[in-house]
Every structure is written in C-alpha cells, then in structure tokens.
C-alpha cells in the first residue's frame, strides 16, 4: 500500500492545555482503531507520537508563560522565534522524529510552512471546525510506505486560537504598537495576523518511522 491510512478521530481531551500564542486545546486520549486498514498502526506508536507533540506544547507554553509574566508579550516574540525551533529540534533528535509547528498563514518561514500532507491535515481541521467539532478533537494521522518495507507515521494536532493568541495574531490595528514593531522586525514577511478567537492557527506536526517503538 502506498497510502495505507488516512484517519481522523473524535476523542476525549486529556488535561493538557496551553493558553498562549502557541495555544492548543487539550490533547486527546488514545482512540479505538476500528478500521481494519489501521491494523498496522499500533496504539503505542500513536500514543507516544501524541506525547511528543504534547511535550512541545508543554515546554513552549511554560517558556512563554514565564517570559510574558516577567518581561511582557514583546519579549515573547523572541521566544517563538528562537526557543520554539530549539525545542522542536531537541525533541526530533531525542525521539528520532521530525517535530515542528506549521501555520495556516506563516510567521516563521524557517519552521512554519506546511508541506503537502500537512496542508491536507490543515484543510481537514478547517472543515471540521466549520462543522462545529471541538478544537480538542482535531487530530489527524496517516501511515505511509516509504519503501523497502518501511513505514512512517505522519501526525498532526490542531492549534486553534485562544484569547491570548490574538495579542500577537489578531488584527494589526488591534496589536499594541511596540509589539507590532517587534513582530515586523523579527518577521519582515509575516502573514500571521488577522486571526480571531476560535480560528485554526496551524498544527503541531510529527513525522516518525513506525519502527521507532
């Protein structure tokens, strides 16, 4: 099989939320895989991949929270630019995976541009949000043959804007001038403004070989 599985799932959220500029509604519990085509995807592989994504959210959220509390939102712009990629790189090395965040509109071009399957995941999330699905339920994965009998798991978890997110990602005219100046200085080609609460901002994405577990 060349495209073995494309699965999206409705699942219960676990208690892990980050109400910051990288905010993501809580990660979901492991689903029951009913489709026989999903037999090759072991529950442990999905659960551990979800945990990697959750770890990025947790580490980045803690750093952003501390920076905003001590130095304000202007300083948090640098955290998103420098610290978020560093956390993603560390997790990638530790877990033998590719870990990142991507956006529906890009702020950090070195990290946030979605590829083909990630665009598919974002389109899926957008459609499901429009139908009224809960942000916490927006999870997507598929298993793909990579040749020589090997497979990889491609996983995405939606990032939906919370109230605090619009501080940096809302309408430009509503963003405080010093903060807007910092954003423009750090991201001269920024496209990631104009969001409102409840909109799809992007996704945490993880790609890893299934034999990692």
KEDO-328674 format. One record per residue (C-alpha): x, y, z. Coordinates in nm, 4 decimals, always signed. Layout:
<pts>
+----------+----------+----------+
:       px :       py :       pz :
+----------+----------+----------+
:        X :        Y :        Z :
...
+----------+----------+----------+
</pts>
This chain:
<pts>
+----------+----------+----------+
:       px :       py :       pz :
+----------+----------+----------+
:  +0.0000 :  +0.0000 :  +0.0000 :
:  +0.1306 :  +0.3446 :  -0.0930 :
:  -0.1142 :  +0.5490 :  +0.1149 :
:  -0.2209 :  +0.2983 :  +0.3767 :
:  -0.4239 :  +0.5002 :  +0.6189 :
:  -0.5820 :  +0.8399 :  +0.6448 :
:  -0.7588 :  +0.8559 :  +0.9758 :
:  -0.9198 :  +1.1398 :  +1.1614 :
:  -1.0676 :  +1.0768 :  +1.5014 :
:  -1.3044 :  +1.2180 :  +1.7621 :
:  -1.1508 :  +1.1562 :  +2.1013 :
:  -1.1740 :  +1.2724 :  +2.4599 :
:  -0.9303 :  +1.5505 :  +2.5507 :
:  -0.6713 :  +1.4892 :  +2.8184 :
:  -0.5839 :  +1.7627 :  +3.0626 :
:  -0.3035 :  +1.9446 :  +2.8878 :
:  -0.3810 :  +2.2963 :  +2.7680 :
:  -0.1614 :  +2.5943 :  +2.6887 :
:  -0.3436 :  +2.9281 :  +2.6592 :
:  -0.0604 :  +3.1176 :  +2.4967 :
:  +0.0364 :  +3.2321 :  +2.1490 :
:  +0.1083 :  +2.8697 :  +2.0631 :
:  -0.2077 :  +2.7580 :  +2.2442 :
:  -0.3533 :  +2.4223 :  +2.1647 :
:  -0.6698 :  +2.2741 :  +2.3068 :
:  -0.6032 :  +1.9610 :  +2.5171 :
:  -0.4603 :  +1.6533 :  +2.3562 :
:  -0.6932 :  +1.3592 :  +2.3078 :
:  -0.6883 :  +1.0174 :  +2.4599 :
:  -0.5925 :  +0.7157 :  +2.2507 :
:  -0.8701 :  +0.6170 :  +2.0066 :
:  -1.0062 :  +0.2746 :  +1.9370 :
:  -0.8990 :  +0.1952 :  +1.5806 :
:  -1.1968 :  +0.0261 :  +1.4186 :
:  -1.0841 :  +0.0291 :  +1.0566 :
:  -0.9110 :  -0.2962 :  +0.9683 :
:  -0.6769 :  -0.0968 :  +0.7422 :
:  -0.5334 :  +0.0587 :  +1.0572 :
:  -0.4129 :  -0.2737 :  +1.1919 :
:  -0.0509 :  -0.1834 :  +1.1146 :
:  -0.0706 :  +0.1210 :  +1.3413 :
:  -0.0076 :  +0.0026 :  +1.6941 :
:  -0.1806 :  +0.2041 :  +1.9674 :
:  +0.1539 :  +0.2550 :  +2.1430 :
:  +0.3008 :  +0.4226 :  +1.8348 :
:  +0.0136 :  +0.6693 :  +1.8124 :
:  +0.0139 :  +0.7359 :  +2.1847 :
:  +0.3871 :  +0.8012 :  +2.2021 :
:  +0.3680 :  +1.0279 :  +1.8960 :
:  +0.0881 :  +1.2240 :  +2.0548 :
:  +0.3043 :  +1.2535 :  +2.3656 :
:  +0.5893 :  +1.4051 :  +2.1609 :
:  +0.3553 :  +1.6718 :  +2.0251 :
:  +0.2213 :  +1.7358 :  +2.3729 :
:  +0.5762 :  +1.7767 :  +2.5032 :
:  +0.6463 :  +2.0533 :  +2.2518 :
:  +0.3307 :  +2.2329 :  +2.3609 :
:  +0.4129 :  +2.1947 :  +2.7290 :
:  +0.7752 :  +2.3096 :  +2.7060 :
:  +0.6977 :  +2.6039 :  +2.4812 :
:  +0.3961 :  +2.7015 :  +2.6879 :
:  +0.5980 :  +2.7080 :  +3.0090 :
:  +0.8661 :  +2.9224 :  +2.8487 :
:  +0.6143 :  +3.1645 :  +2.7001 :
:  +0.4216 :  +3.1883 :  +3.0239 :
:  +0.7332 :  +3.2715 :  +3.2218 :
:  +0.8559 :  +3.5251 :  +2.9668 :
:  +0.5220 :  +3.7039 :  +2.9416 :
:  +0.4916 :  +3.7164 :  +3.3202 :
:  +0.8395 :  +3.8589 :  +3.3694 :
:  +0.9019 :  +4.0671 :  +3.0568 :
:  +0.5728 :  +4.1088 :  +2.8709 :
:  +0.4458 :  +3.9957 :  +2.5280 :
:  +0.7112 :  +4.1857 :  +2.3288 :
:  +0.9787 :  +3.9592 :  +2.4763 :
:  +0.7675 :  +3.6527 :  +2.3953 :
:  +0.8114 :  +3.7214 :  +2.0224 :
:  +1.1745 :  +3.6199 :  +2.0551 :
:  +1.0752 :  +3.3043 :  +2.2406 :
:  +0.8596 :  +3.1935 :  +1.9492 :
:  +1.1372 :  +3.2721 :  +1.7023 :
:  +1.4336 :  +3.1177 :  +1.8842 :
:  +1.3094 :  +2.8828 :  +2.1549 :
:  +1.0284 :  +2.7050 :  +1.9687 :
:  +1.2589 :  +2.5761 :  +1.6907 :
:  +1.5173 :  +2.4744 :  +1.9519 :
:  +1.2593 :  +2.2716 :  +2.1444 :
:  +1.1383 :  +2.1093 :  +1.8220 :
:  +1.4952 :  +2.0212 :  +1.7228 :
:  +1.5699 :  +1.8714 :  +2.0644 :
:  +1.2564 :  +1.6568 :  +2.0540 :
:  +1.3326 :  +1.5496 :  +1.6983 :
:  +1.6795 :  +1.4288 :  +1.7946 :
:  +1.5667 :  +1.2597 :  +2.1137 :
:  +1.2785 :  +1.0706 :  +1.9522 :
:  +1.4213 :  +1.0079 :  +1.6060 :
:  +1.1383 :  +1.2077 :  +1.4523 :
:  +1.0679 :  +1.5325 :  +1.2697 :
:  +0.8813 :  +1.7651 :  +1.5044 :
:  +0.7577 :  +2.1120 :  +1.4141 :
:  +0.4704 :  +2.3581 :  +1.4085 :
:  +0.3085 :  +2.4791 :  +1.0876 :
:  +0.0619 :  +2.7593 :  +1.0245 :
:  -0.2338 :  +2.8312 :  +0.8020 :
:  -0.0598 :  +3.1653 :  +0.7480 :
:  +0.3130 :  +3.1724 :  +0.8043 :
:  +0.5028 :  +3.3866 :  +1.0521 :
:  +0.8295 :  +3.1936 :  +1.0799 :
:  +0.9209 :  +3.0812 :  +0.7283 :
:  +1.2048 :  +2.8617 :  +0.8565 :
:  +0.9666 :  +2.6468 :  +1.0596 :
:  +0.6042 :  +2.7159 :  +0.9802 :
:  +0.5477 :  +2.6360 :  +0.6114 :
:  +0.3277 :  +2.3245 :  +0.5723 :
:  +0.4157 :  +2.0581 :  +0.3164 :
:  +0.1655 :  +1.8548 :  +0.1148 :
:  +0.0319 :  +1.6180 :  +0.3798 :
:  +0.0329 :  +1.8943 :  +0.6414 :
:  -0.1804 :  +2.1114 :  +0.4128 :
:  -0.4212 :  +1.8183 :  +0.3894 :
:  -0.4348 :  +1.7995 :  +0.7685 :
:  -0.4989 :  +2.1740 :  +0.7998 :
:  -0.7758 :  +2.1579 :  +0.5394 :
:  -0.9320 :  +1.8688 :  +0.7299 :
:  -0.9172 :  +2.0631 :  +1.0576 :
:  -1.0672 :  +2.3747 :  +0.8978 :
:  -1.3584 :  +2.1783 :  +0.7530 :
:  -1.4268 :  +2.0040 :  +1.0822 :
:  -1.4151 :  +2.3312 :  +1.2759 :
:  -1.6686 :  +2.4750 :  +1.0315 :
:  -1.8972 :  +2.1809 :  +1.1098 :
:  -1.8779 :  +2.2615 :  +1.4792 :
:  -1.6312 :  +1.9997 :  +1.6012 :
:  -1.4469 :  +2.0814 :  +1.9210 :
:  -1.0860 :  +2.2037 :  +1.8833 :
:  -0.9714 :  +1.9362 :  +2.1287 :
:  -1.0964 :  +1.6660 :  +1.8906 :
:  -0.8996 :  +1.7826 :  +1.5865 :
:  -0.6344 :  +1.5193 :  +1.5327 :
:  -0.5120 :  +1.3650 :  +1.2062 :
:  -0.2757 :  +1.0867 :  +1.1123 :
:  -0.1810 :  +0.8575 :  +0.8311 :
:  +0.0667 :  +0.5764 :  +0.7727 :
:  +0.2707 :  +0.5834 :  +0.4535 :
:  +0.5005 :  +0.3281 :  +0.2916 :
:  +0.8486 :  +0.4749 :  +0.2435 :
:  +0.9992 :  +0.1803 :  +0.0559 :
:  +1.1897 :  -0.1377 :  +0.1458 :
:  +0.9068 :  -0.2473 :  +0.3711 :
:  +0.9349 :  +0.0623 :  +0.5915 :
:  +0.6506 :  +0.2871 :  +0.7035 :
:  +0.6249 :  +0.6242 :  +0.8723 :
:  +0.3548 :  +0.7822 :  +1.0819 :
:  +0.2505 :  +1.1366 :  +0.9954 :
:  +0.0649 :  +1.3016 :  +1.2798 :
:  -0.0907 :  +1.6451 :  +1.3295 :
:  -0.2782 :  +1.8103 :  +1.6150 :
:  -0.4651 :  +2.1334 :  +1.5551 :
:  -0.3694 :  +2.4706 :  +1.7038 :
:  -0.6817 :  +2.6849 :  +1.7450 :
:  -0.6519 :  +3.0472 :  +1.8550 :
:  -0.7377 :  +3.1314 :  +2.2140 :
:  -0.7990 :  +3.4802 :  +2.3512 :
:  -0.4339 :  +3.5394 :  +2.4377 :
:  -0.3232 :  +3.4345 :  +2.0885 :
:  -0.4830 :  +3.7373 :  +1.9258 :
:  -0.2452 :  +3.9594 :  +2.1215 :
:  +0.0167 :  +3.8705 :  +1.8597 :
:  -0.2005 :  +3.7224 :  +1.5851 :
:  -0.5127 :  +3.9411 :  +1.5843 :
:  -0.5970 :  +4.2328 :  +1.3578 :
:  -0.2872 :  +4.4502 :  +1.3045 :
:  -0.4728 :  +4.7609 :  +1.4153 :
:  -0.5541 :  +4.5911 :  +1.7475 :
:  -0.1970 :  +4.4828 :  +1.8236 :
:  -0.0128 :  +4.7316 :  +2.0502 :
:  +0.2361 :  +4.9410 :  +1.8530 :
:  +0.5553 :  +4.8256 :  +2.0355 :
:  +0.4514 :  +4.4633 :  +1.9878 :
:  +0.3692 :  +4.5183 :  +1.6204 :
:  +0.7073 :  +4.6826 :  +1.5686 :
:  +0.8810 :  +4.3836 :  +1.7265 :
:  +0.6867 :  +4.1375 :  +1.5107 :
:  +0.7737 :  +4.3300 :  +1.1948 :
:  +1.1394 :  +4.3489 :  +1.2957 :
:  +1.1656 :  +3.9758 :  +1.3680 :
:  +0.9391 :  +3.8634 :  +1.0833 :
:  +0.9539 :  +4.1122 :  +0.7943 :
:  +0.7426 :  +3.8818 :  +0.5755 :
:  +0.4885 :  +3.7956 :  +0.8439 :
:  +0.1465 :  +3.6800 :  +0.7258 :
:  +0.0128 :  +3.5500 :  +1.0570 :
:  -0.2174 :  +3.8304 :  +1.1691 :
:  -0.5895 :  +3.8845 :  +1.1280 :
:  -0.6954 :  +3.5820 :  +1.3335 :
:  -0.9890 :  +3.5784 :  +1.5712 :
:  -1.0611 :  +3.3516 :  +1.8653 :
:  -1.1637 :  +3.0022 :  +1.7566 :
:  -0.9947 :  +3.0092 :  +1.4169 :
:  -0.7491 :  +2.7451 :  +1.3032 :
:  -0.3984 :  +2.8833 :  +1.3510 :
:  -0.1983 :  +2.5764 :  +1.2486 :
:  -0.0838 :  +2.2417 :  +1.3837 :
:  +0.1852 :  +2.0598 :  +1.5740 :
:  +0.3223 :  +1.8002 :  +1.3323 :
:  +0.5305 :  +1.4887 :  +1.3943 :
:  +0.6719 :  +1.2507 :  +1.1335 :
:  +0.8461 :  +0.9361 :  +1.2548 :
:  +0.9319 :  +0.5827 :  +1.1410 :
:  +0.6936 :  +0.3293 :  +1.2897 :
:  +0.9809 :  +0.1087 :  +1.3986 :
:  +1.0718 :  +0.3851 :  +1.6487 :
:  +0.8646 :  +0.1963 :  +1.9071 :
+----------+----------+----------+
</pts>
